[in-house]
């Protein structure tokens, strides 16, 4: 049996590098689809774990919905 799974989150470029811009796309039709058709605001809570420290370089605290973390909808596909 072959199983195909689509990615909920993709990046462009596929392999981002430090100091360069990256576009992160969240596809609400993939995964558990709990946000499919959702029309409210969506925020990305991001950071990195390293061998030196956990969860660093965040742009806001958990639950702090800042404009910098607010995601933009694709005008042609509201699920992106």
MDTraj code that builds the backbone (N, CA, C; nanometers):
import mdtraj as md
import numpy as np

residues = "UNK UNK UNK UNK UNK UNK UNK UNK UNK UNK UNK UNK UNK UNK UNK UNK UNK UNK UNK UNK UNK UNK UNK UNK UNK UNK UNK UNK UNK UNK UNK UNK UNK UNK UNK UNK UNK UNK UNK UNK UNK UNK UNK UNK UNK UNK UNK UNK UNK UNK UNK UNK UNK UNK UNK UNK UNK UNK UNK UNK UNK UNK UNK UNK UNK UNK UNK UNK UNK UNK UNK UNK UNK UNK UNK UNK UNK UNK UNK UNK".split()
xyz = np.array([
    [0.0842, -0.1169, 0.0000],
    [0.0000, 0.0000, 0.0000],
    [0.0892, 0.1238, 0.0000],
    [0.0589, 0.2185, -0.0852],
    [0.1333, 0.3432, -0.0928],
    [0.0535, 0.4530, -0.0239],
    [0.1203, 0.5289, 0.0602],
    [0.0562, 0.6399, 0.1287],
    [0.1195, 0.7694, 0.0825],
    [0.0363, 0.8643, 0.0465],
    [0.0848, 0.9952, 0.0049],
    [0.0344, 1.0975, 0.1055],
    [0.1250, 1.1780, 0.1568],
    [0.0861, 1.2821, 0.2502],
    [0.1297, 1.4169, 0.1951],
    [0.0404, 1.5115, 0.1965],
    [0.0729, 1.6460, 0.1495],
    [0.1268, 1.7278, 0.2663],
    [0.2057, 1.8269, 0.2345],
    [0.2634, 1.9130, 0.3362],
    [0.1653, 2.0220, 0.3773],
    [0.1465, 2.0384, 0.5060],
    [0.0621, 2.1448, 0.5584],
    [0.1352, 2.2784, 0.5457],
    [0.2645, 2.2771, 0.5720],
    [0.3465, 2.3981, 0.5649],
    [0.4564, 2.3778, 0.4628],
    [0.4724, 2.4763, 0.3749],
    [0.5819, 2.4748, 0.2783],
    [0.6553, 2.6082, 0.2877],
    [0.7792, 2.6082, 0.2404],
    [0.8577, 2.7312, 0.2391],
    [0.9101, 2.7576, 0.0989],
    [0.9289, 2.8850, 0.0700],
    [0.9899, 2.9253, -0.0560],
    [1.0924, 3.0332, -0.0242],
    [1.2211, 3.0019, -0.0413],
    [1.2744, 2.8816, -0.1032],
    [1.2565, 2.7592, -0.0132],
    [1.2689, 2.6433, -0.0730],
    [1.2494, 2.5180, 0.0008],
    [1.3463, 2.5053, 0.1171],
    [1.4702, 2.5509, 0.0977],
    [1.5719, 2.5458, 0.2021],
    [1.6173, 2.6885, 0.2334],
    [1.5486, 2.7555, 0.3265],
    [1.5836, 2.8941, 0.3595],
    [1.7249, 2.9039, 0.4170],
    [1.7851, 3.0204, 0.3980],
    [1.9184, 3.0462, 0.4533],
    [1.9133, 3.1730, 0.5376],
    [2.0008, 3.1804, 0.6337],
    [2.0078, 3.2943, 0.7238],
    [2.0285, 3.4241, 0.6466],
    [1.9540, 3.5260, 0.6844],
    [1.9690, 3.6571, 0.6233],
    [1.8884, 3.6788, 0.4969],
    [1.8187, 3.5772, 0.4497],
    [1.7388, 3.5880, 0.3268],
    [1.5899, 3.5782, 0.3607],
    [1.5069, 3.6383, 0.2772],
    [1.3617, 3.6313, 0.2957],
    [1.3108, 3.4908, 0.2672],
    [1.2033, 3.4547, 0.3358],
    [1.1393, 3.3256, 0.3129],
    [0.9880, 3.3451, 0.3223],
    [0.9149, 3.2770, 0.2357],
    [0.7691, 3.2775, 0.2416],
    [0.7243, 3.1437, 0.2985],
    [0.6447, 3.1488, 0.4043],
    [0.5907, 3.0284, 0.4671],
    [0.4433, 3.0200, 0.4295],
    [0.4032, 2.9072, 0.3702],
    [0.2643, 2.8884, 0.3292],
    [0.2013, 2.7782, 0.4133],
    [0.0864, 2.8080, 0.4724],
    [0.0085, 2.7119, 0.5490],
    [-0.1141, 2.6770, 0.4661],
    [-0.1323, 2.5493, 0.4357],
    [-0.2458, 2.5034, 0.3549],
    [-0.3486, 2.4374, 0.4462],
    [-0.4589, 2.5086, 0.4708],
    [-0.5616, 2.4605, 0.5633],
    [-0.6371, 2.3382, 0.5125],
    [-0.6205, 2.3026, 0.3857],
    [-0.6885, 2.1840, 0.3327],
    [-0.6088, 2.0567, 0.3586],
    [-0.4900, 2.0703, 0.4135],
    [-0.4042, 1.9546, 0.4427],
    [-0.4068, 1.9257, 0.5931],
    [-0.3454, 1.8181, 0.6332],
    [-0.3399, 1.7830, 0.7748],
    [-0.4771, 1.7473, 0.8277],
    [-0.5104, 1.7977, 0.9477],
    [-0.6399, 1.7625, 1.0067],
    [-0.7532, 1.8528, 0.9577],
    [-0.7231, 1.9515, 0.8767],
    [-0.8181, 2.0434, 0.8105],
    [-0.9057, 2.1230, 0.9075],
    [-0.8663, 2.1341, 1.0337],
    [-0.9477, 2.2063, 1.1315],
    [-0.9645, 2.3544, 1.0984],
    [-0.8716, 2.4127, 1.0202],
    [-0.8831, 2.5537, 0.9829],
    [-0.9372, 2.5743, 0.8417],
    [-0.9733, 2.4667, 0.7749],
    [-1.0275, 2.4804, 0.6395],
    [-1.1564, 2.5621, 0.6440],
    [-1.1631, 2.6663, 0.5626],
    [-1.2801, 2.7525, 0.5580],
    [-1.2843, 2.8581, 0.6675],
    [-1.1893, 2.8552, 0.7602],
    [-1.1835, 2.9541, 0.8683],
    [-1.1545, 3.0914, 0.8095],
    [-1.2281, 3.1930, 0.8511],
    [-1.2119, 3.3265, 0.7931],
    [-1.1506, 3.4277, 0.8896],
    [-1.1226, 3.3861, 1.0128],
    [-1.0621, 3.4778, 1.1096],
    [-0.9123, 3.4928, 1.0871],
    [-0.8497, 3.5721, 1.1716],
    [-0.7056, 3.5940, 1.1620],
    [-0.6292, 3.4700, 1.2061],
    [-0.5145, 3.4466, 1.1425],
    [-0.4255, 3.3358, 1.1766],
    [-0.2869, 3.3945, 1.2004],
    [-0.2228, 3.3509, 1.3081],
    [-0.0904, 3.4001, 1.3442],
    [0.0079, 3.2845, 1.3483],
    [0.1298, 3.3109, 1.3078],
    [0.2349, 3.2092, 1.3096],
    [0.3232, 3.2325, 1.4315],
    [0.3318, 3.1337, 1.5176],
    [0.4201, 3.1404, 1.6334],
    [0.5438, 3.0604, 1.5975],
    [0.6537, 3.1282, 1.5770],
    [0.7738, 3.0620, 1.5278],
    [0.8925, 3.0866, 1.6191],
    [0.9888, 2.9967, 1.6108],
    [1.1138, 3.0073, 1.6844],
    [1.2018, 2.8905, 1.6454],
    [1.3151, 2.8791, 1.7097],
    [1.4055, 2.7677, 1.6808],
    [1.4553, 2.7053, 1.8105],
    [1.4798, 2.5765, 1.8063],
    [1.5477, 2.5052, 1.9137],
    [1.6902, 2.4794, 1.8688],
    [1.7843, 2.4974, 1.9582],
    [1.9238, 2.4675, 1.9272],
    [1.9806, 2.3791, 2.0366],
    [2.1034, 2.3343, 2.0168],
    [2.1668, 2.2543, 2.1211],
    [2.2090, 2.3411, 2.2395],
    [2.2056, 2.4732, 2.2233],
    [2.2440, 2.5656, 2.3298],
    [2.1240, 2.6034, 2.4170],
    [2.0087, 2.6241, 2.3544],
    [1.8906, 2.6675, 2.4294],
    [1.7638, 2.6287, 2.3538],
    [1.6548, 2.6182, 2.4287],
    [1.5258, 2.5849, 2.3690],
    [1.4504, 2.7107, 2.3285],
    [1.3777, 2.7013, 2.2219],
    [1.2817, 2.7986, 2.1715],
    [1.3322, 2.9426, 2.1829],
    [1.4182, 2.9771, 2.0884],
    [1.4806, 3.1092, 2.0843],
    [1.4388, 3.1828, 1.9574],
    [1.4714, 3.3094, 1.9523],
    [1.4486, 3.3946, 1.8347],
    [1.3008, 3.4009, 1.7964],
    [1.2157, 3.4128, 1.8965],
    [1.0722, 3.4250, 1.8718],
    [1.0371, 3.5718, 1.8464],
    [0.9267, 3.5972, 1.7763],
    [0.8873, 3.7356, 1.7493],
    [0.7796, 3.7845, 1.8448],
    [0.7200, 3.6946, 1.9221],
    [0.6179, 3.7328, 2.0198],
    [0.5976, 3.6164, 2.1161],
    [0.5459, 3.6471, 2.2339],
    [0.5138, 3.5419, 2.3294],
    [0.3896, 3.4664, 2.2835],
    [0.3746, 3.3427, 2.3308],
    [0.2608, 3.2594, 2.2957],
    [0.1314, 3.3333, 2.3306],
    [0.0393, 3.3386, 2.2360],
    [-0.0884, 3.4050, 2.2568],
    [-0.0859, 3.5551, 2.2330],
    [0.0320, 3.6113, 2.2059],
    [0.0442, 3.7542, 2.1763],
    [0.0338, 3.7716, 2.0252],
    [-0.0804, 3.8152, 1.9797],
    [-0.1078, 3.8239, 1.8360],
    [-0.0619, 3.9581, 1.7798],
    [0.0636, 3.9650, 1.7413],
    [0.1197, 4.0888, 1.6880],
    [0.1031, 4.0933, 1.5364],
    [0.1028, 4.2140, 1.4818],
    [0.0919, 4.2295, 1.3364],
    [0.2054, 4.1587, 1.2639],
    [0.3230, 4.1569, 1.3253],
    [0.4386, 4.0926, 1.2621],
    [0.4160, 3.9425, 1.2423],
    [0.3370, 3.8818, 1.3301],
    [0.3121, 3.7374, 1.3227],
    [0.1848, 3.7017, 1.2462],
    [0.1083, 3.8020, 1.2064],
    [-0.0186, 3.7761, 1.1369],
    [0.0082, 3.7285, 0.9944],
    [-0.0559, 3.6192, 0.9577],
    [-0.0382, 3.5634, 0.8241],
    [-0.1334, 3.6313, 0.7260],
    [-0.0939, 3.6347, 0.5989],
    [-0.1764, 3.6932, 0.4934],
    [-0.2400, 3.5816, 0.4116],
    [-0.3682, 3.5974, 0.3817],
    [-0.4371, 3.4987, 0.2976],
    [-0.4038, 3.5212, 0.1508],
    [-0.3998, 3.4124, 0.0774],
    [-0.3847, 3.4207, -0.0676],
    [-0.5163, 3.4764, -0.1229],
    [-0.5123, 3.5830, -0.2020],
    [-0.6375, 3.6413, -0.2518],
    [-0.7165, 3.5478, -0.3438],
    [-0.6500, 3.4476, -0.4007],
    [-0.7171, 3.3543, -0.4916],
    [-0.7602, 3.2250, -0.4242],
    [-0.7062, 3.1969, -0.3042],
    [-0.7394, 3.0739, -0.2334],
    [-0.7413, 3.1035, -0.0840],
    [-0.8586, 3.1233, -0.0238],
    [-0.8658, 3.1609, 0.1176],
    [-0.8148, 3.0545, 0.2140],
    [-0.7891, 2.9322, 0.1668],
    [-0.7342, 2.8280, 0.2529],
    [-0.5818, 2.8301, 0.2569],
    [-0.5204, 2.9252, 0.1870],
    [-0.3745, 2.9399, 0.1905],
    [-0.3394, 3.0687, 0.2607],
])
top = md.Topology()
chain = top.add_chain()
for i, resn in enumerate(residues, 1):
    res = top.add_residue(resn, chain, resSeq=i)
    for name in ("N", "CA", "C"):
        top.add_atom(name, md.element.get_by_symbol(name[0]), res)
traj = md.Trajectory(xyz[None], top)
